[in-house]
């Protein structure tokens, strides 16, 4: 099936992001991200990740795209007290910044496992069916590969989530045919057509595509 991807309903992103504003630790993490030139997800998207992790009482979470620790901190705050976050990034400098974020938030080093490397290489080495939640926020061109590998990591009832899948409206504009936009459309269709998943597209963080494994 090649059914067109419908446009998401408009949302007041300012109100959504201000509903649960950043605390001092998250604000500091965003400042580090800005200094490094890496992106960080919105407050609304971060609150959604925390909600998902808390709903699952997640003990094992994989994050693709560590950045300066904004999304990782959101996940940790929702996870079970003994949960471990595995976070993957190709940039060692980003992960050094993330360690500062996690330390400032009071998390012991044993709560995180930071791995430097390409996501598509590292994900293949993780335990299939061993994770409660997989979150991907990396190069869009890698999203299809992360989808295939990420779904295989989920336990039954686990959740996979991809950030910024609407890409500022490019995905719903047929005039955009660049490789990254095509990759995002491929992942959106795959989520919708995969009989192993129950998907939804949430209008936060530039489009948060989520699905539960059944």
Secondary structure as GFF3:
##gff-version 3
##sequence-region A 1 214
A	DSSP	alpha_helix	13	19	.	.	.	ID=ss1
A	DSSP	alpha_helix	24	36	.	.	.	ID=ss2
A	DSSP	alpha_helix	43	56	.	.	.	ID=ss3
A	DSSP	beta_strand	60	64	.	.	.	ID=ss4
A	DSSP	alpha_helix	70	78	.	.	.	ID=ss5
A	DSSP	beta_strand	84	89	.	.	.	ID=ss6
A	DSSP	alpha_helix	92	104	.	.	.	ID=ss7
A	DSSP	three_ten_helix	109	111	.	.	.	ID=ss8
A	DSSP	beta_strand	112	116	.	.	.	ID=ss9
A	DSSP	alpha_helix	119	122	.	.	.	ID=ss10
A	DSSP	three_ten_helix	123	125	.	.	.	ID=ss11
A	DSSP	beta_strand	131	136	.	.	.	ID=ss12
A	DSSP	three_ten_helix	140	142	.	.	.	ID=ss13
A	DSSP	alpha_helix	143	153	.	.	.	ID=ss14
A	DSSP	beta_strand	154	162	.	.	.	ID=ss15
A	DSSP	three_ten_helix	167	169	.	.	.	ID=ss16
A	DSSP	alpha_helix	179	193	.	.	.	ID=ss17
A	DSSP	beta_strand	197	202	.	.	.	ID=ss18
A	DSSP	beta_strand	208	213	.	.	.	ID=ss19
###
